[in-house]
Amino acid sequence: MRHALQCLVLLTSLTSASAQALDVLDGRLQLHGFASQAVVDSSANQFFGNSQATSFDFTEIGLNTSYRIAPSVLAAAQVLVRRAGEMSDGTPSLDYGLLDLTAISNARQRLGLRLGRIKNPFGLYNETRDVPFTRPGIFLPQVIYYDKVRNLLLSYDGVMLYGDLFGESGNLSLNLGAGRSVVDENVEWAYFGADYDGDLEAQGINWGIGSLWFSTPADELKLGLSAILTEMTYDAGATSPLDSGTIDVFDWVASFQYNAADWTLSAEYARTPTRWNDLGPYFPFDDQVMEGYYLQGAYRLRPDLELMARYEEGFANRDSRDGWAFSALTGGITPRFDFFSKIWTLGLRWDIDPHVMFRLEYQRHDGTYALSIRENPDPNALVREWDVFAASLSVRF
């Protein structure tokens, strides 16, 4: 909490200073920031903190800057303070920090290279998921944009080649990257079910990072295919019940979005083939294909007021969507509904002014697959059907 307050004070003090900086540097420097505080209440289970007793543990504060070093060279970075229950404690972190080198840029094409900590171009929302104003709701669809392994999906340290072709009938964008994924304790909890003695980290350089997008000239229609290949190695400690081994994860998602004057329709479908290798006889899983999809609609009642509705489903094992197969592997200790989630969401967004936004959201859950095991370590305490009520206030400059 102390870190969040410090960053909020910094954000406020820089609001007026940023305009002066832009004038002094003739527009080459851009400085922006945002802050958001949510309150979350759930009828059961823990969702972004102790939500059964009403949680204020979902806080986001960000400060981002970019500097145009030369016409073809841009440096950009964002520092983020994020509290998310047990999943994040509010310690400031580098969200992204990169150098963008543009080799070709004209009315018909663009070609460039990015170096540093780069956001994964995954799906419709991953690159902008940390900015509350660019999300479709307080929470993203959890069956694809898992907050329980957020950092693994969010970014990587490496290089990315990007290219765009602009035509009269539409635009094509291609991103190809390679680098080292960011692995934290949340990843261990999600893939092992506990924080065992030992170290889980990215295994060398991951080469399978990329996306291909088509969009009409005014972005009425967007179609995309994105993928992330992550290889991790586990070095077991002396007290770990597991052996040293590896985990291979391949996330891919197909995306669709249509924008009209007053409404937006979005849908995405994802699969995640996952394989655990050589972790020993006490680890019950060897491979699985996770699956998730959602359909979402947003309707703008007026320019400052928007309604959103979404239905999503996610499964730990697409070959056993009822969860019985994986529950049996745990000897019935983990209930079958912990391996699927079916979620209805209704949301309201009110832009009080261009810099202040208020949101309300209600979710009806069947299953607990979307939950963080780190926040809900006792499977006996899980409740299959539960509700979430949330509200958030966000500001930006």
C-alpha positions in Angstrom: 0.0 0.0 0.0 2.9 2.3 0.8 4.3 1.9 -2.7 0.9 2.6 -4.2 0.5 5.9 -2.3 4.0 7.0 -3.3 3.3 6.4 -6.9 -0.1 8.2 -6.7 1.6 11.3 -5.2 4.2 11.1 -8.1 1.4 10.8 -10.7 -0.4 13.8 -9.3 2.7 16.0 -9.2 3.7 15.1 -12.7 0.3 16.0 -14.2 1.1 19.7 -14.5 4.8 19.2 -15.1 4.2 17.0 -18.2 2.7 19.9 -20.2 5.8 22.0 -19.6 8.1 19.1 -20.6 6.2 18.7 -23.8 6.6 22.3 -24.7 10.3 22.4 -23.8 11.1 19.3 -25.9 9.0 20.4 -28.8 6.7 17.5 -28.6 9.4 14.8 -28.6 8.5 13.7 -25.0 5.2 12.2 -24.2 4.3 11.6 -20.5 1.0 10.0 -19.4 -0.3 8.2 -16.3 -3.3 6.5 -14.8 -4.6 5.3 -11.5 -7.5 3.0 -10.7 -9.1 1.7 -7.5 -11.7 -1.1 -7.4 -13.8 -2.6 -4.7 -14.8 -6.3 -5.1 -17.4 -8.3 -3.2 -18.1 -12.0 -3.8 -20.7 -14.3 -2.4 -18.0 -17.1 -2.0 -14.4 -17.8 -2.9 -11.5 -15.3 -2.9 -11.3 -13.0 -6.0 -8.7 -10.3 -6.0 -8.3 -10.3 -2.2 -10.6 -11.2 0.6 -13.7 -10.5 -1.5 -16.1 -12.3 0.8 -15.5 -9.5 3.3 -15.3 -6.9 0.5 -11.8 -6.3 -0.9 -10.1 -3.1 -1.8 -7.0 -5.0 -3.0 -7.3 -4.3 -6.7 -5.2 -1.1 -7.4 -3.4 -0.1 -10.5 -1.2 3.0 -10.9 0.9 3.5 -14.0 3.3 6.1 -15.4 4.4 5.8 -19.0 6.7 7.9 -21.2 8.1 8.0 -24.7 10.9 10.0 -26.2 11.5 10.5 -29.9 15.2 10.3 -30.1 15.2 10.7 -33.9 12.5 10.4 -36.6 13.0 6.7 -36.8 14.0 5.9 -33.2 11.6 5.9 -30.2 12.3 5.0 -26.6 9.2 4.0 -24.5 8.6 2.6 -21.0 5.9 2.2 -18.4 6.3 1.6 -14.6 3.3 -0.1 -13.0 2.2 -0.4 -9.4 -0.3 -3.2 -9.1 -2.1 -4.8 -6.1 -4.2 -7.8 -7.0 -5.0 -9.7 -3.8 -2.4 -12.4 -3.1 -1.3 -12.3 -6.8 0.5 -8.9 -6.6 1.6 -6.9 -3.6 2.0 -3.4 -5.2 5.7 -3.4 -5.7 6.6 -1.2 -8.6 7.7 -3.1 -11.7 8.7 -2.4 -15.3 5.6 -3.1 -17.4 7.5 -2.5 -20.6 10.7 -0.7 -21.7 11.8 -0.8 -25.3 13.6 0.9 -28.1 11.6 1.0 -31.4 13.7 1.3 -34.6 11.7 2.1 -37.8 13.4 1.1 -41.0 10.6 2.0 -43.4 7.5 4.1 -42.8 5.3 5.6 -45.5 1.6 5.6 -46.6 1.8 2.0 -47.9 4.1 0.1 -45.6 6.0 0.1 -42.3 8.8 -2.1 -41.1 10.6 -1.9 -37.8 12.3 -3.7 -34.8 11.7 -3.4 -31.1 14.3 -4.3 -28.4 13.8 -4.7 -24.7 10.8 -5.7 -22.5 8.0 -6.0 -25.0 4.3 -6.6 -24.6 3.1 -9.8 -26.2 0.8 -9.0 -29.2 -1.7 -11.6 -27.9 -5.4 -11.2 -28.7 -7.4 -8.1 -28.7 -6.4 -6.8 -25.2 -3.1 -8.1 -23.9 -1.0 -5.1 -25.1 -3.2 -2.6 -23.4 -4.6 -4.8 -20.5 -3.0 -2.7 -17.8 -4.7 0.6 -18.8 -8.2 0.6 -17.2 -9.6 2.9 -20.0 -8.7 0.4 -22.8 -10.3 -2.7 -21.2 -13.8 -3.8 -22.0 -14.6 -4.1 -18.2 -13.1 -4.0 -14.8 -11.8 -7.6 -15.5 -10.8 -9.1 -18.8 -12.3 -12.5 -19.9 -10.5 -14.7 -17.4 -10.7 -17.8 -19.6 -8.2 -16.3 -22.0 -6.5 -13.4 -20.3 -5.7 -15.3 -17.1 -4.8 -12.9 -14.3 -3.5 -15.9 -12.3 -0.6 -16.1 -14.8 -0.7 -12.5 -16.0 3.0 -11.9 -16.2 3.6 -15.0 -18.2 1.2 -13.8 -20.9 2.0 -10.1 -20.5 5.5 -9.5 -21.9 8.9 -10.9 -22.6 12.5 -9.7 -22.8 13.8 -9.9 -26.3 13.3 -8.6 -29.8 10.3 -8.2 -32.1 10.1 -7.6 -35.9 7.0 -5.9 -37.0 5.6 -5.0 -40.4 2.4 -3.3 -41.8 0.9 -3.1 -45.2 -1.7 -0.4 -45.8 -4.2 -0.9 -48.7 -7.5 0.5 -49.9 -9.4 -2.6 -48.9 -7.6 -3.2 -45.6 -4.4 -3.4 -43.6 -2.2 -6.4 -42.7 0.0 -6.4 -39.6 2.6 -9.1 -38.8 4.6 -9.4 -35.5 7.4 -12.0 -35.0 9.3 -12.1 -31.7 11.8 -14.1 -29.7 12.8 -13.7 -26.1 12.7 -14.8 -22.5 9.3 -15.0 -20.7 8.6 -13.5 -17.3 7.9 -16.3 -14.8 6.9 -15.5 -11.2 5.4 -17.3 -8.2 1.8 -17.0 -9.6 3.0 -19.2 -12.5 4.2 -21.9 -10.0 0.9 -21.9 -8.2 -1.1 -22.1 -11.4 0.9 -25.0 -12.9 1.9 -26.9 -9.8 -1.0 -26.1 -7.5 1.5 -24.9 -4.8 4.7 -23.1 -4.3 7.1 -26.0 -3.9 10.8 -25.7 -2.9 12.8 -25.1 -6.1 12.9 -22.6 -9.0 10.7 -22.4 -12.0 12.1 -20.2 -14.8 12.0 -19.6 -18.5 14.0 -22.2 -20.4 16.3 -20.2 -22.7 14.9 -18.1 -25.6 11.3 -18.7 -26.8 11.0 -18.3 -30.5 7.2 -18.8 -31.0 5.9 -15.3 -30.3 3.8 -13.6 -33.0 0.6 -12.4 -34.4 -1.1 -11.7 -37.8 -3.9 -9.2 -38.1 -6.2 -7.9 -40.8 -8.3 -4.8 -40.3 -10.4 -2.6 -42.6 -9.1 1.0 -43.1 -11.3 2.5 -40.4 -11.0 -0.5 -38.0 -14.6 -1.5 -38.4 -13.5 -5.1 -38.7 -10.5 -6.8 -37.0 -9.4 -10.4 -37.5 -6.4 -11.8 -35.8 -4.4 -14.9 -34.9 -1.8 -14.7 -32.0 0.5 -17.3 -30.4 3.0 -17.6 -27.6 5.2 -20.6 -27.0 6.7 -20.8 -23.5 9.2 -23.4 -22.3 9.9 -23.5 -18.5 12.3 -25.5 -16.5 11.9 -26.6 -12.9 14.9 -27.1 -10.6 13.5 -29.1 -7.7 14.7 -28.1 -4.2 15.7 -30.6 -1.4 12.2 -30.7 0.2 10.1 -30.7 -3.0 7.9 -33.7 -3.7 8.5 -33.1 -7.4 11.5 -34.1 -9.6 13.3 -31.5 -11.8 11.5 -31.3 -15.1 10.1 -29.0 -17.7 6.7 -27.4 -18.8 5.9 -26.6 -22.4 3.0 -24.2 -23.0 1.6 -23.1 -26.4 -1.1 -20.4 -26.2 -2.9 -19.4 -29.3 -6.0 -17.3 -29.8 -8.2 -16.4 -32.8 -9.8 -13.0 -32.5 -12.8 -11.2 -34.1 -14.1 -7.7 -33.5 -16.6 -5.5 -35.4 -17.1 -1.8 -34.5 -20.2 0.1 -35.5 -21.2 3.7 -34.6 -23.0 2.7 -31.4 -21.9 -0.8 -30.6 -19.0 -3.3 -30.7 -19.1 -7.1 -31.0 -16.0 -9.1 -29.9 -15.3 -12.8 -29.8 -12.2 -14.9 -29.2 -11.3 -18.5 -29.0 -8.1 -19.9 -27.5 -6.4 -23.3 -27.0 -3.4 -24.0 -24.8 -1.7 -27.3 -25.3 0.4 -27.9 -22.2 2.8 -30.7 -21.3 4.6 -31.5 -18.0 7.8 -33.5 -18.4 9.8 -35.6 -15.9 8.2 -34.1 -12.8 8.0 -37.5 -11.0 5.4 -39.9 -9.8 3.8 -37.5 -7.3 2.7 -35.1 -10.1 -0.6 -36.5 -11.5 -0.7 -34.5 -14.8 1.3 -35.1 -18.0 -0.5 -33.2 -20.7 -3.7 -31.3 -21.4 -5.3 -28.9 -23.8 -6.9 -25.9 -22.1 -9.7 -24.1 -23.9 -11.5 -20.8 -23.6 -13.8 -18.6 -25.5 -16.2 -15.7 -25.1 -18.7 -13.5 -26.9 -19.0 -9.9 -25.8 -21.2 -7.0 -26.9 -20.9 -3.3 -25.9 -23.6 -0.7 -26.7 -23.1 3.0 -26.3 -26.2 4.7 -25.0 -24.5 8.0 -25.5 -20.9 9.0 -25.9 -20.2 8.9 -22.2 -22.3 5.9 -21.2 -21.7 2.2 -22.3 -23.4 -1.1 -21.5 -21.4 -4.4 -21.8 -22.5 -8.0 -21.7 -20.3 -11.1 -22.0 -20.5 -14.8 -21.7 -17.4 -16.9 -21.4 -16.4 -20.5 -20.9 -13.1 -22.1 -20.0 -11.9 -25.6 -19.4 -8.7 -27.1 -18.0 -9.1 -30.1 -20.2 -11.2 -29.7 -23.4 -11.5 -33.5 -23.6 -13.2 -33.6 -20.3 -15.2 -30.3 -20.0 -17.2 -31.6 -17.0 -13.9 -31.9 -15.0 -14.3 -35.5 -13.9 -11.1 -36.7 -15.5 -8.8 -34.3 -13.8 -10.6 -34.5 -10.5 -10.1 -38.3 -10.6 -6.3 -37.7 -11.1 -6.3 -35.8 -7.7 -8.1 -38.7 -6.0 -11.2 -36.5 -5.8 -9.4 -34.0 -3.5 -10.0 -31.2 -6.1 -13.7 -31.0 -7.1 -14.5 -31.3 -10.7 -15.9 -27.8 -10.9 -12.4 -26.4 -10.3 -11.6 -27.5 -13.8 -14.2 -25.3 -15.6 -15.7 -21.8 -15.5 -18.8 -20.5 -17.1 -19.3 -16.8 -16.5 -22.0 -14.2 -17.3 -20.9 -10.6 -17.0 -22.9 -7.3 -17.1 -21.1 -4.0 -16.9 -21.7 -0.3 -17.1 -19.1 2.4 -18.0 -19.5 6.1 -17.3 -16.9 8.5 -18.6 -17.5 11.4 -16.2 -15.1 13.5 -18.2 -12.2 12.6 -20.6 -10.0 11.9 -17.6 -12.3 10.2 -15.1 -14.2 6.9 -15.5 -16.5 5.0 -13.2 -17.5 1.4 -13.8 -19.9 -1.1 -12.3 -19.8 -4.9 -12.9 -21.7 -8.0 -12.0 -20.6 -11.6 -12.7 -22.3 -14.9 -12.2 -19.9 -17.8 -12.0 -20.4 -21.6 -12.4 -17.1 -23.2 -11.6 -13.8 -22.0 -10.2 -11.3 -22.6 -13.0 -10.8 -18.8 -13.4 -9.7 -18.4 -9.8 -6.1 -18.2 -8.6 -5.0 -21.2 -6.6 -2.7 -18.9 -4.7 -5.7 -17.0 -3.4 -7.8 -20.2 -2.9 -5.3 -22.9 -1.8 -7.9 -25.1 0.0 -10.0 -27.1 -2.6 -12.5 -28.0 0.2 -13.4 -24.4 0.7 -14.4 -23.8 -3.0 -18.0 -23.1 -3.9 -19.2 -23.9 -7.3 -21.8 -21.2 -8.0 -20.9 -17.7 -6.8 -21.4 -14.0 -7.6 -19.1 -11.0 -7.9 -20.1 -7.4 -7.6 -17.4 -4.8 -8.4 -17.0 -1.1 -8.9 -14.0 1.0 -9.9 -12.9 4.6 -10.3 -10.1 5.5 -12.7 -8.3 8.7 -13.6 -5.7 9.5 -16.3 -3.7 12.3 -17.8 
